């Protein structure tokens, strides 16, 4: 079982720290059979404070082992967000016979009676991330004019044989390049006059994806998170752009002149992708912080605060002539399933009768039905609580309504209904819902639209039901699986 205990709204199959505060995922890199997740961590409190890099690893994206703090504040300041890479060819000179890990992060230094200073620094590990040495030449990159200059995401660009850094610069991102991770040259700046500027730009990412798996139809995807602004009840969220990148400049395509959101819920922020996924795997894997800066410091947990979304596979797919960034749950989650219910061509009455017998907390629902029919699920029901998730066929939308999902008085804007436009991919609607102790993640029509929301229901609220105005509705397919960390042979509870 996971080394992370299950208490106090803690998800069963979502990562959260054993104790204290967590926010942005950092330094996500795959190396020697392990997925590393570093994260913004305050090890001495359950609200945001002096930032460290916490550390956890997994071999299966479900069962996590939490390791000691990787990076702690020093004379240059706190350890803000950043990334990690495998330096396969020792371009940095940090390694000898074997490749190692290099972390690129923001040093945030408070200055009395002035604005903080944000600079970029390096640390390296020769033992698969267990211990880290900070580069004696830190910081390696600073900027004279940007007050907000943070969250470097670095990757190797094979075409130019250089490292690329995309970094948030207030209301834009800057693109730098380097031969050795130490000396950086500014290539270009992107963001003026395009995208949402409802908050400060943060935690960018940049990577190529093939459209519909066709390598000749490659586009570059840029993720940019925007911080919470009191003027906007949505709080913090993440947008994406598509276009071309030549190692120096990102050129957006026409579709990027319309603001496009990665997630239409409230609780998927600062997400970035894993570096160095092996070529034989070929996936672009993503994970986000499952909270919102609007209320992150007030959520009703006690020993800890903060969790991550499930891992997701990102692809670019053409739907109705439009190229969309599509998200699907990482396939590894299928190994965490225990079948509970499996029905084919079942009437809504038959499904309802089966659901009435179930009491579940951590599970996955897959349902498929005719695309012109509206369906609504009530999940985590009981004690006056319920979370409503459904498709409104008349409005062509998928939604999550957490107006009665449990504890909500910690913030005035927590209550609400969150929706996303939805187009049928074939003659049926396809809905995949992941439910845990304090979250729901909805993937509609094969990842076309995604909604991630926190919920805080009463512990006894375990009911599941479904309804439709069409009493003759038939589910082509209906499955429920209980989800729990993957057991390793010989492992004790």
C-alpha positions in Angstrom: 0.0 0.0 0.0 1.1 3.6 -0.4 3.3 5.1 2.3 0.8 8.0 2.4 -1.9 7.4 5.1 -5.6 8.0 4.4 -7.0 10.5 6.8 -8.7 13.9 6.9 -10.1 14.1 3.4 -6.9 12.5 2.0 -7.4 10.9 -1.3 -6.7 7.2 -1.7 -5.1 7.3 -5.1 -4.0 11.0 -5.3 -0.7 12.1 -4.0 -0.7 14.4 -0.9 2.1 15.0 1.6 2.1 13.1 4.9 1.9 16.4 6.6 2.0 20.2 6.2 1.6 22.4 3.1 2.0 21.5 -0.6 1.4 23.4 -3.8 2.9 23.4 -7.4 4.4 20.2 -8.8 8.1 20.8 -9.6 11.0 19.0 -11.2 8.9 16.2 -12.7 11.4 13.8 -14.4 11.6 10.1 -15.2 14.9 8.4 -14.4 15.9 4.8 -13.9 12.4 3.4 -13.6 11.0 6.1 -11.3 8.7 9.1 -11.9 10.0 11.9 -9.6 7.6 14.5 -8.3 9.1 17.4 -6.5 6.7 20.0 -5.2 6.4 23.3 -3.4 6.4 22.5 0.3 6.3 24.2 3.6 7.4 21.5 6.1 6.6 23.6 9.2 3.0 24.7 8.5 -0.3 23.9 6.7 -0.5 27.2 4.9 1.9 28.7 2.4 5.3 29.7 3.9 9.0 29.4 3.3 9.2 27.2 0.2 11.2 24.0 0.0 11.1 21.2 -2.6 9.3 18.2 -1.2 9.9 14.9 -3.0 8.0 11.8 -3.8 8.6 8.9 -6.3 6.4 6.3 -7.9 6.9 3.5 -10.3 3.3 3.2 -11.3 1.8 6.7 -11.0 -0.6 5.5 -8.3 1.5 4.3 -5.4 3.7 7.0 -4.0 6.7 7.0 -1.7 7.4 10.2 0.1 11.1 11.0 0.5 13.0 13.6 2.6 12.9 17.3 1.5 15.2 17.7 -1.5 16.0 21.4 -1.5 15.8 23.9 1.4 16.1 27.7 1.5 19.6 29.2 1.7 21.5 32.5 1.4 19.9 33.1 -2.0 16.3 32.7 -0.6 13.4 30.3 -0.8 13.2 27.5 -3.3 10.3 28.4 -5.7 9.1 26.3 -8.6 11.1 24.9 -11.4 12.0 21.7 -13.4 14.4 18.8 -13.6 16.1 17.1 -16.5 18.4 14.2 -17.1 21.8 15.5 -18.3 22.5 12.5 -20.5 25.6 13.9 -22.1 27.0 15.7 -19.1 26.7 19.1 -20.8 26.8 20.7 -17.3 30.0 19.1 -16.2 28.4 18.0 -13.0 28.8 14.2 -13.6 31.4 11.6 -14.4 30.7 8.3 -15.9 26.9 8.2 -15.6 24.2 10.7 -16.4 22.5 12.5 -13.5 19.6 14.8 -12.6 19.8 18.6 -12.7 17.2 20.8 -11.1 16.6 24.3 -12.4 14.6 26.4 -10.0 13.8 29.9 -8.8 15.5 31.4 -5.8 13.1 33.9 -4.3 14.8 36.4 -1.9 12.8 38.8 0.2 14.3 42.3 0.4 13.3 44.6 3.2 11.4 47.7 2.0 11.6 46.6 -1.6 10.2 44.0 -4.0 11.6 40.4 -3.8 14.4 39.3 -6.1 13.8 36.2 -8.3 16.7 34.5 -9.9 17.3 31.0 -11.4 19.7 28.5 -9.9 20.8 24.9 -10.3 21.2 21.8 -8.1 22.4 18.3 -9.2 22.0 14.8 -8.0 24.3 11.8 -8.6 22.2 9.3 -6.7 18.8 9.2 -8.5 17.5 12.3 -6.7 18.1 11.1 -3.1 20.6 13.9 -2.3 21.2 17.2 -4.0 24.2 19.6 -4.3 23.5 23.2 -5.2 25.8 24.7 -7.8 28.4 26.9 -6.3 27.9 29.4 -9.2 24.2 30.1 -8.3 22.3 32.0 -9.4 22.8 31.4 -13.1 20.2 33.7 -14.5 18.6 37.0 -13.4 16.7 39.8 -15.0 17.1 43.5 -14.3 13.5 44.6 -14.9 11.1 41.7 -14.3 9.8 41.6 -10.7 8.1 38.3 -11.4 10.8 36.1 -13.0 10.2 32.5 -12.1 9.2 28.9 -12.7 11.8 27.8 -15.3 10.8 24.7 -17.3 13.8 23.3 -19.2 14.1 20.7 -21.9 16.7 19.6 -24.5 16.0 20.8 -28.1 17.5 18.2 -30.4 17.3 20.3 -33.5 19.5 23.1 -32.1 21.4 20.9 -29.7 20.7 23.2 -26.9 18.7 23.4 -23.7 15.6 25.6 -23.8 14.1 27.4 -20.8 10.6 28.8 -20.8 10.1 31.1 -17.8 7.3 33.3 -16.5 7.9 37.0 -16.7 4.9 38.8 -15.2 2.4 38.9 -18.0 4.6 37.1 -20.6 7.0 34.2 -20.9 10.6 34.4 -22.0 12.5 31.8 -24.0 16.2 31.3 -23.3 18.7 28.8 -24.7 21.9 27.3 -23.3 24.6 24.8 -24.2 25.3 23.7 -20.6 22.5 24.8 -18.3 24.8 27.5 -16.8 25.1 30.2 -19.4 21.7 31.4 -20.8 20.9 33.6 -23.7 17.5 35.3 -24.3 15.9 34.2 -27.5 12.5 35.8 -27.5 9.4 36.9 -25.4 5.9 35.7 -26.0 2.5 36.7 -24.6 1.8 40.4 -25.3 -1.7 40.9 -26.8 -2.6 37.2 -26.7 -4.2 34.8 -24.2 -5.8 35.6 -20.8 -4.1 38.2 -18.6 -6.6 37.9 -15.7 -3.7 37.2 -13.4 0.1 36.9 -13.3 1.5 34.3 -15.7 3.1 31.3 -13.9 4.4 27.8 -14.3 4.8 27.6 -18.2 5.6 24.5 -20.2 6.5 23.9 -23.8 6.6 20.6 -25.7 5.8 19.1 -29.1 2.9 16.8 -29.9 1.9 15.1 -33.1 -1.6 15.8 -34.3 -3.6 12.5 -34.3 -0.3 10.7 -33.8 1.0 11.8 -37.3 4.6 12.9 -36.8 4.4 15.0 -40.0 1.7 17.1 -38.4 3.6 18.2 -35.3 2.6 21.3 -33.2 4.2 22.8 -30.1 2.0 23.2 -27.1 2.5 25.9 -24.5 0.9 25.8 -21.1 0.6 29.0 -19.1 -1.0 29.1 -15.6 -2.5 32.4 -14.4 -2.7 33.4 -10.8 -5.9 34.3 -8.9 -7.2 37.9 -9.0 -10.0 38.9 -6.6 -11.8 40.4 -9.6 -12.4 37.0 -11.2 -14.3 34.3 -9.3 -12.6 31.5 -11.3 -9.4 32.1 -9.4 -6.2 30.5 -10.7 -6.3 28.3 -13.8 -4.3 27.2 -16.9 -4.6 28.1 -20.5 -2.8 26.6 -23.5 -1.5 27.8 -26.9 -0.5 25.8 -30.0 2.0 26.8 -32.7 5.5 26.4 -34.0 8.9 26.7 -32.2 12.3 26.8 -33.9 14.5 26.9 -30.8 14.3 30.6 -30.4 10.7 31.9 -31.1 7.3 30.5 -30.5 4.8 31.5 -33.2 1.1 30.9 -32.2 -1.4 29.5 -34.7 -4.7 31.1 -35.5 -6.6 29.0 -33.0 -4.4 30.4 -30.2 -5.9 33.8 -30.6 -9.0 32.4 -28.8 -8.4 31.8 -25.0 -8.5 28.0 -24.4 -8.5 26.5 -21.0 -6.9 23.2 -20.0 -9.5 22.4 -17.4 -12.9 23.9 -16.8 -13.1 23.2 -13.1 -11.6 25.2 -10.3 -8.9 22.8 -9.1 -6.2 22.0 -11.6 -3.4 24.6 -11.4 0.3 25.0 -12.2 0.4 21.6 -14.0 3.4 20.7 -16.1 4.6 17.6 -17.9 7.2 15.0 -17.0 10.7 15.3 -18.6 12.6 12.4 -20.1 9.8 9.9 -20.6 11.5 7.1 -22.7 11.0 7.3 -26.4 9.6 3.8 -26.5 6.8 5.0 -24.2 6.3 8.2 -26.2 3.6 9.8 -24.0 3.4 13.3 -22.7 2.4 12.9 -19.1 1.0 15.7 -17.0 0.0 16.4 -13.4 -1.4 19.5 -11.7 -1.9 20.9 -8.2 -5.4 20.1 -7.2 -6.4 23.4 -5.6 -7.0 27.1 -6.4 -5.1 30.1 -5.0 -8.5 31.7 -4.3 -9.0 29.4 -1.3 -6.0 27.0 -1.1 -4.9 28.2 2.3 -8.4 27.7 3.8 -9.4 24.2 2.6 -10.8 22.2 5.6 -7.9 19.7 6.2 -5.8 19.7 9.3 -2.6 17.7 9.3 -1.8 18.5 5.7 -3.0 20.8 2.9 -2.7 20.1 -0.8 -3.0 17.2 -3.3 -2.2 16.5 -6.9 -4.5 15.5 -9.7 -4.2 12.0 -11.2 -1.5 11.7 -13.9 -2.9 12.4 -17.4 -1.8 11.7 -20.9 -1.9 14.7 -23.2 -2.4 14.4 -27.0 -3.4 16.8 -29.8 -6.4 15.6 -31.8 -8.5 17.0 -34.6 -12.1 17.1 -33.7 -14.6 18.7 -36.1 -11.7 20.4 -37.9 -10.3 21.9 -34.7 -7.1 20.7 -33.1 -7.7 20.3 -29.4 -5.4 19.4 -26.5 -7.0 16.2 -25.2 -6.5 14.7 -21.7 -6.9 11.1 -20.7 -6.2 9.4 -17.4 -2.8 7.7 -17.4 -3.3 4.1 -18.4 -1.5 3.0 -15.2 -4.6 3.8 -13.2 -6.3 0.8 -14.8 -4.0 -1.4 -12.7 -5.5 0.1 -9.6 -9.0 -1.0 -10.4 -11.2 -3.6 -8.6 -14.3 -4.2 -10.7 -17.6 -3.4 -8.8 -20.2 -3.2 -11.6 -20.2 -4.0 -15.3 -23.3 -3.7 -17.5 -23.9 -3.6 -21.2 -27.0 -2.3 -23.0 -28.7 -1.7 -19.6 -31.7 0.5 -19.0 -31.4 3.4 -16.6 -33.8 1.5 -14.3 -31.4 -1.5 -14.2 -28.4 0.7 -13.6 -30.3 2.7 -10.8 -31.2 -0.5 -9.0 -27.6 -1.6 -9.0 -26.4 1.8 -7.8 -28.8 1.8 -4.9 -26.9 -1.1 -3.4 -23.5 0.6 -3.5 -21.7 2.7 -1.0 -18.3 4.0 -2.4 -15.8 6.7 -1.9 -12.7 6.1 -4.1 -13.8 4.9 -7.5 -14.1 5.3 -11.3 -17.3 5.4 -13.4 -17.3 4.8 -17.1 -20.7 5.4 -18.8 -21.7 5.6 -22.5 -25.2 6.5 -23.8 -26.9 8.2 -26.8 -25.4 11.6 -27.6 -28.8 13.3 -27.7 -29.7 12.4 -24.2 -29.1 14.3 -20.9 -27.9 12.3 -17.9 -27.0 13.4 -14.4 -25.1 11.5 -11.7 -25.4 12.3 -7.9 -22.2 11.2 -6.2 -20.9 11.2 -2.7 -24.6 11.5 -1.6 -25.9 11.5 1.9 -26.3 13.7 5.0 -27.6 16.5 2.8 -24.5 16.3 0.5 -24.3 15.4 -3.2 -22.1 16.4 -6.1 -23.9 16.5 -9.4 -22.1 15.6 -12.6 -23.7 15.3 -15.9 -24.2 16.1 -19.6 -26.9 18.6 -20.7 -27.5 17.5 -24.3 -29.8 20.5 -25.0 -26.9 22.9 -24.0 -24.1 20.7 -25.4 -22.2 20.9 -22.1 -20.7 18.8 -19.4 -20.9 20.1 -15.8 -20.0 19.6 -12.2 -22.3 21.2 -9.6 -20.7 21.3 -6.1 -23.3 23.6 -4.6 -24.2 20.9 -2.0 -21.0 19.0 -1.9 -20.2 19.4 1.8 -18.1 21.9 3.7 -17.9 25.2 1.7 -18.0 28.1 4.2 -14.2 28.6 4.0 -14.7 30.8 0.8 -17.6 32.6 -0.7 -16.8 31.4 -4.2 -16.3 27.7 -3.5 -19.9 26.9 -4.2 -21.0 26.7 -7.8 -21.6 24.9 -11.0 -18.7 24.6 -13.5 -19.4 23.7 -17.2 -17.6 23.1 -20.5 -18.9 23.0 -24.0 -19.1 19.5 -25.4 -19.4 18.0 -28.9 -20.2 14.3 -29.5 -17.3 12.3 -30.9 -19.7 9.7 -32.3 -23.3 8.7 -31.7 -22.7 8.3 -28.0 -21.7 10.4 -25.0 -18.6 9.0 -23.2 -18.1 10.0 -19.5 -15.3 8.9 -17.3 -15.4 10.2 -13.7 -12.8 9.7 -11.0 -14.1 10.2 -7.4 -12.0 10.3 -4.2 -12.4 11.5 -0.6 -12.2 15.1 -1.6 -12.2 15.4 -5.4 -13.9 14.6 -8.7 -12.2 14.6 -12.1 -14.4 14.4 -15.1 -13.2 13.4 -18.6 -16.0 13.9 -21.2 -16.1 12.4 -24.7 -12.7 10.8 -24.6 -10.9 13.7 -23.0 -12.3 16.5 -25.1 -13.5 18.4 -22.0 -12.2 18.1 -18.4 -13.4 19.4 -15.1 -11.5 19.0 -11.9 -13.1 20.1 -8.6 -12.4 19.6 -4.9 -15.3 18.6 -2.7 -15.6 18.1 1.1 -18.6 15.9 1.9 -19.5 14.2 5.1 -17.6 11.0 5.6 -20.7 9.0 5.4 -21.8 10.4 2.1 -21.2 7.4 -0.1 -24.3 7.1 -2.2 -24.4 7.0 -6.0 -27.4 7.6 -8.2 -28.3 8.5 -11.8 -31.3 10.1 -13.5 -32.5 11.2 -16.9 -35.7 12.8 -18.2 -35.8 9.9 -20.6 -37.1 7.0 -18.5 -36.3 4.6 -21.4 -32.6 5.6 -21.7 -30.2 2.7 -22.3 -26.6 2.8 -21.3 -24.5 1.1 -24.0 -21.9 0.5 -21.4 -21.7 1.2 -17.6 -18.8 0.3 -15.4 -17.7 1.1 -11.9 -14.3 0.2 -10.5 -13.1 0.8 -6.9 -9.6 2.4 -7.1 -6.8 1.9 -4.6 -3.0 2.0 -4.6 -1.4 -0.8 -6.5 -0.3 -3.7 -4.2 3.2 -4.9 -4.6 3.8 -8.6 -4.1 5.0 -9.3 -0.6 4.0 -5.8 0.6 2.2 -5.5 3.9 -0.7 -3.2 4.7 
